[in-house]
Amino acid sequence: MQNFYQNVADFKADFVQTTAHKMFAGHYQRSYGRVMFKNGLMRWEYNRPDKKLFVYDGATLWIYEPQVPQVFKGTADADRLKKALAFLTGQGKIKDAYRATKVRSAAYGYSEGYVLKLTPKEKNSPFKNVELYVDRTNFRVVRSVVIDHEGNRNRPDFLASETNTSLAEALVKFKPAAGV
């Protein structure tokens, strides 16, 4: 898997994101959209149920909610976020940031490939671990599950992913509209 992503300049895919909060056991929230990564930068375009845009431009995490309309600007965890996702565009190595364990795929209900459980090496990581579901035929990550210290789960499934498509740099930049 690392070898596959080492040669990736950019990545894009449709996604279905399922979030589960421990306080609300049995209740899930689903969102749909498109994600793009390039040179360690990223863009998440949410289309359903609400339109939202998340852009990480290398220094700032921008969150834009056009229906409100409002923009949030964050920098505190931007470097940590970059490290967490760097391997998807060949910008980092999993073994540098995580302790990786291959787990039994069948125990996770995934027969199409491999499941890696990643535990962050950084003591103050905002999440407890990450599960990567890897397609055995092409070594692409088709699902990730991020589990925080409270037991909340964030699971994006990546559909119709493509790599090395010459994504425009402008897609991973954000400039708030005047008055927002």
Z-matrix of the N, CA and C atoms (Angstrom, degrees):
N
C 1 1.441
C 2 1.532 1 110.47
N 3 1.322 2 116.93 1 -47.04
C 4 1.465 3 120.18 2 179.81
C 5 1.528 4 110.20 3 -58.75
N 6 1.344 5 117.15 4 -40.89
C 7 1.461 6 120.35 5 178.78
C 8 1.520 7 111.58 6 -61.54
N 9 1.336 8 117.09 7 -39.40
C 10 1.458 9 120.53 8 178.68
C 11 1.528 10 110.11 9 -61.47
N 12 1.334 11 117.37 10 -50.99
C 13 1.463 12 120.68 11 -175.90
C 14 1.520 13 112.87 12 -73.37
N 15 1.325 14 117.84 13 -19.37
C 16 1.465 15 120.69 14 178.03
C 17 1.528 16 110.87 15 -62.80
N 18 1.334 17 116.36 16 -25.97
C 19 1.464 18 121.19 17 -178.81
C 20 1.520 19 113.43 18 -103.14
N 21 1.332 20 117.16 19 19.28
C 22 1.463 21 121.62 20 -178.07
C 23 1.530 22 109.67 21 -101.05
N 24 1.328 23 115.69 22 123.08
C 25 1.466 24 120.82 23 176.21
C 26 1.525 25 110.63 24 -89.84
N 27 1.333 26 115.85 25 -32.41
C 28 1.455 27 120.02 26 176.79
C 29 1.522 28 109.34 27 -153.36
N 30 1.319 29 115.15 28 163.39
C 31 1.461 30 122.35 29 -175.67
C 32 1.513 31 107.13 30 -144.84
N 33 1.327 32 117.21 31 136.81
C 34 1.458 33 120.55 32 172.43
C 35 1.513 34 109.03 33 -143.94
N 36 1.324 35 115.14 34 149.29
C 37 1.463 36 120.56 35 -178.71
C 38 1.517 37 109.44 36 -163.40
N 39 1.326 38 115.58 37 156.01
C 40 1.456 39 120.41 38 165.48
C 41 1.518 40 105.63 39 -77.81
N 42 1.322 41 116.73 40 155.89
C 43 1.455 42 118.45 41 177.07
C 44 1.515 43 111.77 42 -141.54
N 45 1.324 44 113.06 43 153.81
C 46 1.461 45 122.60 44 168.21
C 47 1.518 46 103.89 45 -121.10
N 48 1.316 47 116.46 46 118.90
C 49 1.460 48 121.22 47 -178.27
C 50 1.521 49 109.12 48 -107.88
N 51 1.320 50 114.70 49 126.06
C 52 1.461 51 120.96 50 178.48
C 53 1.521 52 107.67 51 -116.20
N 54 1.316 53 116.25 52 124.22
C 55 1.459 54 120.21 53 177.60
C 56 1.523 55 108.49 54 -115.67
N 57 1.324 56 113.85 55 140.09
C 58 1.458 57 120.75 56 178.85
C 59 1.522 58 108.06 57 -131.47
N 60 1.326 59 116.03 58 121.03
C 61 1.461 60 121.14 59 178.65
C 62 1.521 61 108.74 60 -97.62
N 63 1.311 62 116.16 61 131.18
C 64 1.462 63 121.64 62 -175.86
C 65 1.532 64 112.30 63 -57.33
N 66 1.335 65 116.53 64 -35.34
C 67 1.467 66 120.22 65 -179.48
C 68 1.527 67 112.59 66 -63.74
N 69 1.333 68 116.18 67 -26.46
C 70 1.457 69 120.85 68 -177.20
C 71 1.529 70 109.89 69 -114.86
N 72 1.309 71 116.08 70 60.53
C 73 1.466 72 122.33 71 -176.35
C 74 1.521 73 111.12 72 -50.97
N 75 1.322 74 115.27 73 133.26
C 76 1.460 75 120.61 74 178.38
C 77 1.517 76 114.24 75 85.70
N 78 1.329 77 118.16 76 -6.65
C 79 1.466 78 121.50 77 178.76
C 80 1.524 79 109.00 78 -106.53
N 81 1.308 80 115.44 79 131.34
C 82 1.456 81 121.50 80 -178.49
C 83 1.512 82 109.67 81 -124.66
N 84 1.308 83 115.34 82 152.36
C 85 1.460 84 120.53 83 173.63
C 86 1.520 85 107.29 84 -120.25
N 87 1.328 86 116.65 85 131.97
C 88 1.462 87 120.77 86 -179.94
C 89 1.514 88 110.11 87 -115.46
N 90 1.321 89 114.37 88 139.23
C 91 1.464 90 122.22 89 175.51
C 92 1.520 91 108.11 90 -131.99
N 93 1.326 92 115.65 91 153.69
C 94 1.465 93 121.60 92 -177.10
C 95 1.515 94 109.03 93 -130.47
N 96 1.334 95 116.16 94 146.12
C 97 1.451 96 118.77 95 178.14
C 98 1.516 97 113.22 96 178.39
N 99 1.337 98 113.64 97 -154.12
C 100 1.475 99 123.02 98 -176.52
C 101 1.516 100 107.69 99 -133.67
N 102 1.330 101 117.21 100 138.68
C 103 1.464 102 121.91 101 178.61
C 104 1.522 103 109.42 102 -123.73
N 105 1.338 104 115.32 103 146.28
C 106 1.458 105 121.83 104 178.05
C 107 1.523 106 109.32 105 -139.33
N 108 1.334 107 116.07 106 136.49
C 109 1.460 108 122.61 107 175.38
C 110 1.519 109 108.24 108 -125.90
N 111 1.322 110 116.51 109 139.83
C 112 1.464 111 120.81 110 175.70
C 113 1.523 112 108.18 111 -153.40
N 114 1.322 113 115.86 112 125.05
C 115 1.474 114 121.74 113 176.83
C 116 1.527 115 112.93 114 51.09
N 117 1.325 116 117.09 115 40.26
C 118 1.456 117 120.85 116 179.14
C 119 1.521 118 114.22 117 80.56
N 120 1.323 119 117.62 118 1.99
C 121 1.468 120 122.83 119 178.18
C 122 1.533 121 107.19 120 -102.45
N 123 1.342 122 116.37 121 162.93
C 124 1.460 123 117.15 122 -177.33
C 125 1.518 124 112.77 123 -150.29
N 126 1.327 125 113.33 124 159.71
C 127 1.464 126 122.23 125 176.84
C 128 1.523 127 107.61 126 -143.60
N 129 1.333 128 116.40 127 124.65
C 130 1.463 129 122.90 128 175.08
C 131 1.521 130 107.09 129 -115.79
N 132 1.331 131 116.91 130 115.92
C 133 1.464 132 122.50 131 177.55
C 134 1.531 133 108.21 132 -105.34
N 135 1.315 134 115.52 133 111.28
C 136 1.464 135 120.58 134 178.27
C 137 1.526 136 108.40 135 -92.27
N 138 1.346 137 116.52 136 130.90
C 139 1.463 138 121.41 137 -179.04
C 140 1.522 139 113.17 138 -109.69
N 141 1.341 140 117.18 139 -33.18
C 142 1.454 141 122.40 140 -179.45
C 143 1.519 142 109.47 141 -139.14
N 144 1.279 143 121.56 142 147.09
C 145 1.452 144 126.78 143 -4.07
C 146 1.531 145 112.82 144 -75.13
N 147 1.319 146 118.45 145 -23.70
C 148 1.464 147 121.53 146 177.87
C 149 1.518 148 109.71 147 -123.09
N 150 1.314 149 115.44 148 144.00
C 151 1.462 150 119.37 149 175.66
C 152 1.524 151 109.11 150 -74.16
N 153 1.352 152 115.45 151 130.60
C 154 1.462 153 123.26 152 175.92
C 155 1.509 154 107.37 153 -149.14
N 156 1.311 155 115.53 154 158.08
C 157 1.451 156 121.01 155 177.27
C 158 1.516 157 108.83 156 -136.68
N 159 1.328 158 116.97 157 127.12
C 160 1.462 159 123.42 158 174.34
C 161 1.519 160 106.46 159 -116.03
N 162 1.323 161 117.39 160 125.15
C 163 1.460 162 121.72 161 178.11
C 164 1.520 163 108.48 162 -130.69
N 165 1.324 164 115.62 163 127.07
C 166 1.464 165 120.86 164 171.78
C 167 1.519 166 106.15 165 -110.15
N 168 1.343 167 117.36 166 115.16
C 169 1.463 168 122.44 167 -173.78
C 170 1.528 169 114.17 168 -101.29
N 171 1.306 170 116.84 169 14.03
C 172 1.457 171 120.88 170 179.30
C 173 1.513 172 112.94 171 104.41
N 174 1.323 173 116.77 172 -21.69
C 175 1.461 174 121.43 173 179.39
C 176 1.520 175 112.10 174 -131.84
N 177 1.319 176 115.92 175 -31.48
C 178 1.466 177 120.93 176 -172.59
C 179 1.521 178 110.13 177 -131.36
N 180 1.311 179 115.26 178 140.37
C 181 1.459 180 121.04 179 170.57
C 182 1.525 181 106.74 180 -98.73
N 183 1.323 182 116.46 181 116.22
C 184 1.465 183 123.34 182 179.09
C 185 1.519 184 109.09 183 -101.59
N 186 1.313 185 116.96 184 135.44
C 187 1.459 186 122.32 185 174.79
C 188 1.521 187 107.08 186 -125.77
N 189 1.311 188 116.19 187 117.43
C 190 1.458 189 121.88 188 -176.26
C 191 1.523 190 109.09 189 -117.64
N 192 1.329 191 115.50 190 127.00
C 193 1.459 192 122.14 191 176.65
C 194 1.528 193 107.79 192 -116.56
N 195 1.328 194 117.56 193 95.53
C 196 1.464 195 121.27 194 -173.30
C 197 1.518 196 114.78 195 -65.14
N 198 1.328 197 118.54 196 -25.25
C 199 1.456 198 120.33 197 -177.74
C 200 1.515 199 112.49 198 -75.93
N 201 1.338 200 117.72 199 -18.43
C 202 1.468 201 120.15 200 -177.48
C 203 1.527 202 111.38 201 -80.23
N 204 1.263 203 128.48 202 -46.08
C 205 1.460 204 129.82 203 -22.34
C 206 1.534 205 110.54 204 -84.11
N 207 1.337 206 115.47 205 142.96
C 208 1.458 207 120.53 206 177.57
C 209 1.519 208 110.48 207 -155.44
N 210 1.333 209 114.90 208 157.06
C 211 1.456 210 122.55 209 179.58
C 212 1.518 211 108.42 210 -128.73
N 213 1.327 212 116.29 211 136.26
C 214 1.464 213 122.33 212 172.18
C 215 1.515 214 107.16 213 -113.22
N 216 1.311 215 115.72 214 141.07
C 217 1.460 216 121.95 215 -179.64
C 218 1.521 217 107.97 216 -124.07
N 219 1.336 218 117.19 217 122.63
C 220 1.457 219 120.59 218 -179.38
C 221 1.507 220 111.69 219 -127.90
N 222 1.322 221 116.21 220 141.71
C 223 1.457 222 119.95 221 177.90
C 224 1.523 223 112.41 222 -128.94
N 225 1.330 224 118.11 223 -19.46
C 226 1.464 225 121.78 224 -171.96
C 227 1.522 226 112.77 225 -57.55
N 228 1.317 227 118.18 226 -45.71
C 229 1.462 228 120.70 227 -176.91
C 230 1.522 229 113.08 228 -105.61
N 231 1.321 230 118.11 229 13.98
C 232 1.454 231 121.09 230 -176.16
C 233 1.529 232 111.94 231 -61.61
N 234 1.337 233 118.15 232 -43.13
C 235 1.456 234 120.81 233 -179.58
C 236 1.520 235 110.88 234 -65.65
N 237 1.310 236 117.30 235 -39.79
C 238 1.467 237 122.43 236 178.48
C 239 1.527 238 110.03 237 -64.08
N 240 1.329 239 116.28 238 -41.18
C 241 1.455 240 120.94 239 178.50
C 242 1.525 241 110.19 240 -62.29
N 243 1.320 242 116.43 241 -43.57
C 244 1.465 243 120.89 242 179.09
C 245 1.523 244 110.53 243 -59.46
N 246 1.320 245 117.29 244 -44.40
C 247 1.468 246 120.82 245 179.20
C 248 1.522 247 111.08 246 -63.00
N 249 1.326 248 116.86 247 -39.91
C 250 1.456 249 120.72 248 -176.80
C 251 1.525 250 112.32 249 -64.37
N 252 1.328 251 117.47 250 -32.07
C 253 1.464 252 121.08 251 -174.61
C 254 1.525 253 113.99 252 -110.49
N 255 1.314 254 117.21 253 0.97
C 256 1.462 255 121.67 254 -172.61
C 257 1.526 256 113.49 255 -57.55
N 258 1.318 257 118.24 256 -36.27
C 259 1.463 258 120.02 257 -174.96
C 260 1.522 259 112.50 258 -65.50
N 261 1.359 260 118.85 259 -22.98
C 262 1.466 261 120.70 260 -178.89
C 263 1.520 262 113.17 261 -66.31
N 264 1.329 263 117.65 262 -19.40
C 265 1.466 264 119.94 263 176.73
C 266 1.521 265 111.35 264 -123.28
N 267 1.314 266 116.89 265 28.71
C 268 1.454 267 120.80 266 175.02
C 269 1.511 268 114.70 267 70.06
N 270 1.338 269 117.79 268 12.66
C 271 1.459 270 121.87 269 -176.57
C 272 1.526 271 113.43 270 -87.12
N 273 1.296 272 118.10 271 -11.12
C 274 1.463 273 120.57 272 -178.03
C 275 1.507 274 111.14 273 -154.28
N 276 1.305 275 115.12 274 172.08
C 277 1.461 276 121.07 275 179.31
C 278 1.524 277 109.36 276 -115.87
N 279 1.317 278 115.22 277 135.38
C 280 1.460 279 120.75 278 -178.93
C 281 1.521 280 110.50 279 -56.40
N 282 1.332 281 116.96 280 -44.13
C 283 1.465 282 120.16 281 -175.15
C 284 1.527 283 112.69 282 -65.94
N 285 1.332 284 118.59 283 -18.95
C 286 1.467 285 120.96 284 177.74
C 287 1.527 286 111.93 285 -75.70
N 288 1.326 287 116.52 286 -33.50
C 289 1.465 288 120.52 287 -175.10
C 290 1.534 289 113.82 288 -105.04
N 291 1.342 290 117.36 289 -18.02
C 292 1.464 291 120.66 290 -172.86
C 293 1.525 292 112.41 291 -135.96
N 294 1.321 293 115.17 292 157.57
C 295 1.456 294 122.73 293 163.29
C 296 1.529 295 104.40 294 -95.53
N 297 1.315 296 116.79 295 119.36
C 298 1.465 297 121.11 296 -175.27
C 299 1.522 298 110.90 297 -105.10
N 300 1.336 299 114.86 298 137.20
C 301 1.456 300 121.63 299 177.20
C 302 1.524 301 108.04 300 -131.79
N 303 1.321 302 116.51 301 127.68
C 304 1.459 303 120.06 302 174.23
C 305 1.524 304 106.90 303 -81.29
N 306 1.324 305 116.29 304 124.50
C 307 1.467 306 121.17 305 -178.59
C 308 1.528 307 109.27 306 -109.40
N 309 1.323 308 115.71 307 165.74
C 310 1.467 309 120.17 308 179.25
C 311 1.527 310 109.93 309 -67.26
N 312 1.307 311 116.92 310 114.90
C 313 1.468 312 122.16 311 -178.61
C 314 1.518 313 112.38 312 -58.77
N 315 1.325 314 116.54 313 -38.78
C 316 1.465 315 120.66 314 -178.84
C 317 1.524 316 111.31 315 -60.62
N 318 1.317 317 117.09 316 -34.97
C 319 1.470 318 120.69 317 178.94
C 320 1.528 319 111.32 318 -66.70
N 321 1.328 320 117.13 319 -19.76
C 322 1.463 321 122.39 320 179.64
C 323 1.533 322 111.48 321 -104.19
N 324 1.330 323 116.37 322 7.04
C 325 1.462 324 120.96 323 177.74
C 326 1.510 325 113.38 324 69.87
N 327 1.337 326 116.83 325 29.48
C 328 1.466 327 120.54 326 -177.65
C 329 1.524 328 109.54 327 -126.84
N 330 1.331 329 116.44 328 103.78
C 331 1.460 330 120.66 329 -176.40
C 332 1.531 331 113.05 330 -97.97
N 333 1.332 332 117.73 331 -5.02
C 334 1.461 333 120.96 332 -175.08
C 335 1.523 334 113.69 333 -86.21
N 336 1.332 335 117.51 334 -1.69
C 337 1.455 336 117.69 335 -178.07
C 338 1.509 337 112.83 336 -179.99
N 339 1.317 338 115.17 337 -136.72
C 340 1.458 339 122.80 338 -173.12
C 341 1.525 340 110.77 339 -118.31
N 342 1.322 341 115.60 340 153.99
C 343 1.459 342 120.99 341 173.44
C 344 1.525 343 107.61 342 -123.27
N 345 1.327 344 115.00 343 126.27
C 346 1.456 345 121.51 344 175.13
C 347 1.511 346 108.81 345 -109.98
N 348 1.316 347 115.99 346 132.86
C 349 1.459 348 120.67 347 174.62
C 350 1.527 349 106.66 348 -103.35
N 351 1.321 350 115.51 349 120.70
C 352 1.456 351 121.85 350 -177.95
C 353 1.523 352 109.60 351 -107.74
N 354 1.311 353 115.69 352 129.18
C 355 1.460 354 121.48 353 176.28
C 356 1.520 355 107.09 354 -114.01
N 357 1.331 356 118.51 355 121.08
C 358 1.463 357 120.38 356 -178.09
C 359 1.524 358 112.05 357 -60.08
N 360 1.331 359 115.37 358 138.82
C 361 1.467 360 120.89 359 175.91
C 362 1.523 361 110.74 360 -77.99
N 363 1.323 362 116.47 361 -26.84
C 364 1.465 363 121.73 362 -179.65
C 365 1.525 364 109.95 363 -69.71
N 366 1.332 365 116.19 364 126.47
C 367 1.469 366 120.78 365 -176.61
C 368 1.527 367 113.09 366 -62.32
N 369 1.299 368 118.00 367 -38.43
C 370 1.470 369 121.70 368 -175.53
C 371 1.523 370 112.98 369 -96.07
N 372 1.298 371 117.34 370 27.93
C 373 1.454 372 121.06 371 179.75
C 374 1.530 373 109.75 372 -61.14
N 375 1.336 374 117.89 373 140.91
C 376 1.463 375 120.22 374 178.51
C 377 1.529 376 113.03 375 -73.87
N 378 1.322 377 117.72 376 -8.20
C 379 1.456 378 119.34 377 178.97
C 380 1.524 379 110.83 378 -127.95
N 381 1.319 380 114.03 379 154.32
C 382 1.468 381 121.40 380 -177.39
C 383 1.529 382 110.97 381 -79.53
N 384 1.333 383 115.98 382 -46.88
C 385 1.457 384 119.58 383 175.73
C 386 1.522 385 110.83 384 -161.06
N 387 1.325 386 114.08 385 171.41
C 388 1.456 387 122.66 386 -179.97
C 389 1.520 388 107.12 387 -132.15
N 390 1.311 389 116.76 388 135.40
C 391 1.459 390 121.77 389 174.19
C 392 1.522 391 107.23 390 -108.19
N 393 1.320 392 116.74 391 129.33
C 394 1.457 393 121.65 392 176.34
C 395 1.519 394 109.01 393 -112.76
N 396 1.320 395 116.07 394 127.39
C 397 1.457 396 122.78 395 177.89
C 398 1.527 397 106.21 396 -102.70
N 399 1.319 398 115.78 397 118.26
C 400 1.460 399 121.96 398 -170.10
C 401 1.520 400 110.10 399 -116.32
N 402 1.329 401 116.20 400 127.04
C 403 1.461 402 122.02 401 177.39
C 404 1.530 403 108.92 402 -67.22
N 405 1.320 404 116.82 403 128.06
C 406 1.471 405 119.77 404 -176.44
C 407 1.525 406 112.96 405 -71.78
N 408 1.336 407 118.75 406 -20.94
C 409 1.464 408 120.25 407 -177.12
C 410 1.521 409 113.43 408 -81.54
N 411 1.339 410 117.72 409 -31.24
C 412 1.467 411 119.05 410 -176.44
C 413 1.531 412 113.65 411 -132.38
N 414 1.328 413 117.31 412 -0.45
C 415 1.465 414 124.33 413 177.56
C 416 1.525 415 114.07 414 63.79
N 417 1.321 416 117.02 415 24.01
C 418 1.464 417 120.71 416 175.61
C 419 1.527 418 109.59 417 -86.30
N 420 1.314 419 115.48 418 145.41
C 421 1.459 420 120.41 419 173.66
C 422 1.524 421 107.03 420 -75.99
N 423 1.318 422 116.64 421 121.97
C 424 1.463 423 121.35 422 -179.91
C 425 1.525 424 111.62 423 -104.54
N 426 1.337 425 115.97 424 -14.53
C 427 1.467 426 121.11 425 178.69
C 428 1.515 427 107.98 426 -156.98
N 429 1.314 428 115.17 427 143.82
C 430 1.465 429 119.36 428 168.53
C 431 1.522 430 106.94 429 -131.35
N 432 1.307 431 115.25 430 146.87
C 433 1.457 432 120.71 431 176.63
C 434 1.520 433 106.44 432 -127.06
N 435 1.326 434 115.71 433 117.12
C 436 1.460 435 121.21 434 178.23
C 437 1.523 436 107.31 435 -102.19
N 438 1.322 437 115.67 436 124.89
C 439 1.463 438 121.35 437 -178.21
C 440 1.518 439 107.85 438 -116.11
N 441 1.341 440 116.24 439 122.46
C 442 1.463 441 119.15 440 -179.08
C 443 1.528 442 110.38 441 -86.93
N 444 1.305 443 116.73 442 179.61
C 445 1.462 444 121.53 443 -175.49
C 446 1.532 445 113.17 444 -68.96
N 447 1.326 446 118.03 445 -17.40
C 448 1.464 447 121.54 446 177.65
C 449 1.526 448 112.13 447 -90.88
N 450 1.338 449 117.21 448 -6.48
C 451 1.457 450 120.76 449 -179.78
C 452 1.519 451 114.12 450 95.10
N 453 1.325 452 118.03 451 4.50
C 454 1.461 453 121.27 452 175.48
C 455 1.529 454 108.83 453 -71.25
N 456 1.325 455 115.42 454 146.12
C 457 1.464 456 120.25 455 -175.96
C 458 1.526 457 110.74 456 -123.68
N 459 1.329 458 115.47 457 134.81
C 460 1.454 459 122.55 458 176.87
C 461 1.529 460 106.16 459 -124.03
N 462 1.341 461 115.56 460 117.37
C 463 1.463 462 120.20 461 -172.27
C 464 1.525 463 111.85 462 -126.91
N 465 1.327 464 117.64 463 99.00
C 466 1.462 465 118.42 464 169.73
C 467 1.531 466 110.86 465 -89.31
N 468 1.335 467 115.66 466 130.52
C 469 1.459 468 122.39 467 171.49
C 470 1.519 469 106.62 468 -101.12
N 471 1.328 470 116.57 469 127.97
C 472 1.464 471 121.74 470 -177.47
C 473 1.522 472 109.46 471 -97.31
N 474 1.335 473 116.35 472 123.97
C 475 1.457 474 123.00 473 -176.80
C 476 1.520 475 109.68 474 -117.47
N 477 1.310 476 116.81 475 144.61
C 478 1.464 477 122.37 476 176.60
C 479 1.526 478 111.20 477 50.41
N 480 1.324 479 116.78 478 48.15
C 481 1.464 480 119.55 479 -177.92
C 482 1.523 481 111.11 480 -74.79
N 483 1.330 482 114.14 481 148.91
C 484 1.457 483 121.94 482 177.60
C 485 1.522 484 108.14 483 -135.82
N 486 1.322 485 116.14 484 148.90
C 487 1.455 486 120.69 485 177.74
C 488 1.524 487 109.61 486 -128.11
N 489 1.342 488 114.33 487 158.38
C 490 1.466 489 122.51 488 176.12
C 491 1.525 490 112.04 489 52.41
N 492 1.335 491 115.63 490 53.80
C 493 1.467 492 121.74 491 -178.00
C 494 1.527 493 112.07 492 -105.32
N 495 1.339 494 117.22 493 11.47
C 496 1.472 495 122.21 494 179.84
C 497 1.527 496 111.94 495 59.09
N 498 1.328 497 116.12 496 49.66
C 499 1.463 498 120.50 497 176.36
C 500 1.523 499 110.52 498 -57.84
N 501 1.318 500 116.32 499 140.27
C 502 1.463 501 121.35 500 177.94
C 503 1.528 502 110.15 501 -71.08
N 504 1.335 503 117.57 502 137.83
C 505 1.469 504 122.61 503 177.84
C 506 1.524 505 111.45 504 -56.42
N 507 1.330 506 116.92 505 -31.38
C 508 1.464 507 120.88 506 -177.89
C 509 1.526 508 111.81 507 -60.46
N 510 1.316 509 117.59 508 -24.92
C 511 1.462 510 120.40 509 -179.53
C 512 1.516 511 112.93 510 -68.63
N 513 1.320 512 118.09 511 -21.97
C 514 1.461 513 120.87 512 179.85
C 515 1.531 514 110.77 513 -109.29
N 516 1.323 515 115.12 514 27.99
C 517 1.474 516 122.62 515 174.40
C 518 1.523 517 107.71 516 -122.62
N 519 1.331 518 116.44 517 156.36
C 520 1.451 519 119.79 518 179.39
C 521 1.513 520 108.99 519 -145.93
N 522 1.334 521 115.82 520 135.78
C 523 1.448 522 122.32 521 174.16
C 524 1.521 523 106.55 522 -133.00
N 525 1.341 524 117.07 523 116.39
C 526 1.469 525 118.41 524 -178.46
C 527 1.525 526 111.79 525 -61.61
N 528 1.318 527 115.10 526 144.25
C 529 1.458 528 120.56 527 176.98
C 530 1.533 529 109.15 528 -67.86
N 531 1.297 530 116.50 529 152.13
C 532 1.471 531 121.27 530 179.11
C 533 1.519 532 109.46 531 -58.27
N 534 1.320 533 116.48 532 134.91
C 535 1.449 534 121.62 533 176.48
C 536 1.518 535 115.04 534 87.01
N 537 1.320 536 117.42 535 -1.44
C 538 1.480 537 120.32 536 179.98
C 539 1.518 538 108.69 537 -101.52
